[in-house]
Amino acid sequence: MKEPTTAGKPFDIPKGLVVAAFERVKENGGAAGADGVSVAEFEADLRGNLYKIWNRMSSGSYFPPPVRAVEIPKPHGNGVRVLGIPTVADRVAQTVAAMVLEPVVERIFHPDSYGYRPRRSALDAVRVCRRRCWQDDWVIKLDIQKFFDSVPGDPARIPVFARAGQPVPALRAGCLAGAGAPAHQVRAICRRHGGALRDQEAGPVHEGRDW
């Protein structure tokens, strides 16, 4: 059966893609985000929750909620690493975007790129390093401190959008810490204007139940 088209919407996102994205999120599990909704609680109204995501993304009116900031101690007492945990709904939306973009951009990645790529891991990079250690007698180790906290997001997105061949809505979110108090911004992926959380204005969204 042919997937129904997204009639009258600026972004053509098949509903089946949103369902498949949720299945991936469910398989991965993970903690609740800033809204406190677990995967099981999200699934209790799966039809309605997935319709909201599809409707907003295909309409171009989707705005991700703030992520929940969790501090993870670094080894050897070198401070903490702040992880942002998105809501379950936002993880579904991110997975939809990844499923659309990944087949397009994956083939143009550098062969020595291993981070956050399908069917590649840090162990693959280690194996390549071990092999090359027998070819050269020198090693250069680089570590850019807090790179993703400070890299400008827009210049990084431009080539991705150009390769995608169609408009791709940018997903940006703020960051919440503790009991919901606004915290610092993870600027590379969730920067807000002026560094503060604020409500986004969007047109009316009709959230019926014709999923």
Salt bridges, closest charged atoms under 4 A:
GLU43 OE2 - LYS26 NZ 2.90
GLU106 OE2 - ARG117 NH2 2.61
ASP112 OD1 - ARG132 NH2 3.01
ASP124 OD1 - ARG127 NH2 2.31
ASP154 OD1 - ARG157 NH2 2.41
ASP154 OD1 - ARG172 NH2 2.57
GLU207 OE2 - ARG56 NH2 2.54
